[in-house]
Amino acid sequence: MKRMLFAILLVGVLVLVFVSGCSSLPSRPEGTTSVIPANAFTTGPTDVIPLEQSVTVSVAEKDPIYNTLDVTFAGGNGQIQVKDVEVVFTGSDGTSVTKKIKPEKGELVTFQGTKGTDKVVVYVDYFNGNRYKVVDQLVETRTREPAFTKS
């Protein structure tokens, strides 16, 4: 009789354990947005690269209609020493996208920006193991000027 009662209790506990794992609440309620860290939209200092390793990466203005943003590798003295170029884009809506640029002059990546202020950070990795932050900038949406004004 005691074994039968023990077996029933054991089965009951196992059922409760399995059921409790299936009934957990979702980690994020529907319709909420991710929280952007307070320092996400402040810029920090960039690194000083030795002249023989210097390269240029340019960030274009956002397109005023489509909000796209181009980041271009423009080469430089140290271009041949560059292993990798990593661009981290953070939109004002909290999205973050990382893309790589080939270290070849004129190569570019395009990001879908937002209507707000976005942030772009570019890191350059060298074959010798050094990593430099070469760009840390906020990019606002450019507004179009009206062609004419009424008087």
N, C-alpha and C positions, 0 to 999 in steps of 0.2 A: 504494500500500500504506500509506504514511504517513497519507494522508487518511482511509482506511478505519479505521485504528487510532485516529486522532484523533476521528473521528465516534463510534466505539463508546465511547471514554472519556468524551466529552462527554455522550452519552446516559446512561451509567452514573452520572455525577456528578449529572445532572438528576434521575434516578430517586431517588438517595440523598437529595437535597435535599427532594423532595416527600414521600418516606416519612418522613423525620425530623420533619417538621412534623406528621404525623398520629399519631405515636407518643409525644407528650409526656405526662408524668404530670399528673394533675389538680393544680390549685393548692392544694387543701386535701384532706387525707385524709378519708374518710368517718367520721362520728361525732365530729368535733372541734367545739369551740365557739370562737367568736371571743374574742379576748383583750380584756378591758375595761381601758382605760387606768387607771393608778393614781389619777389625780385625777378620774375619772368620778363618784365618789360622795362628793366633798367639795364643800361649797357655797362660793361666792365672794360678794363684796360685790355689792349691788345699787346702781343709780345713784340719785342724788338728783334728782328731777324738779322743775322750777320749779312753784310752786303753781298758776299759771294753766294749766299743761299736765298737772296731776296726774290720774291715773286709777287705778282699783282693779281688780285681777284677783285672784280668790280661787281657792284650790286646796282642794277638799273632801277629807275623809278617804276612804281607799279602802273600798269595800264589803267587809265581812268575809267574805262568801260568794263573790262573783263577782270580787273584786279589781279592779273597775272604778273609775276615777278621773275626776271631773269638774273641769274648769277653766272658770270663769265670768268674763265681762267684766261688771263692775258699774258702769261709767261713771265720771264725775267731772268736775271743772272743765274739763279739756282734751279731753273726749270728741270734740268737734266737730273738733279739730285732728288726731285720730288717723287715719292712713292705713291701718295694718295692725297686727294683733296676732299674733305668732308664738309657738307653744308647742312646746317641744322636750321630749319625754318619753324618758327612758332607763330601761329596765327592768333589774332586777338580773340578768337573763339575758343582757344585752348588747345587746338590741334597742333601736333608736332610731327614734322616729317623730316627724315634725314635722307639725303641723296649724295652720291659721289660724282665728282667731275674727273674726267681723264686729264692728267697733267699735260695737255697739249694746247698750244696757243689757239684761242678762239672757241674752245669747247665750252658749252653752257648747259645749265639745267634750268628748268622752269618750274615754278611753284604756283599753285592756285592760292592767291592771297585772299584776304577778307576786305571788307569796306573800312575796317578800323586800322589801327596801328599794328603792324606785324614786326617780328624780330628775326634777323638773320645773323648767324654766327658761323664763321668759316675757320676750319682747322686744316693745317697743311702738315702732313707726315712725310718725313724724309727717310731715305734708305739707311742713314746712320742712327736712326731711332729717335731723333728729335721730333717734337710735335709743337707747333706754334699756332696760337690763335691770331689770325691776321685780320679778321673782320668781326666786329660786334656792333651792329647798328640797328636802329629802329627805322622802319620804312612806313611812311604814311601814304594814304591814298591821295593822289594828285587830283585836284579839282579842275574841271574844265572851265575856262573863262568864256562868258557869252561872246558871240561874234559881234554883237552890237547891243547897245543899251537904249532904252526908250527915254526920251526927255520930256 
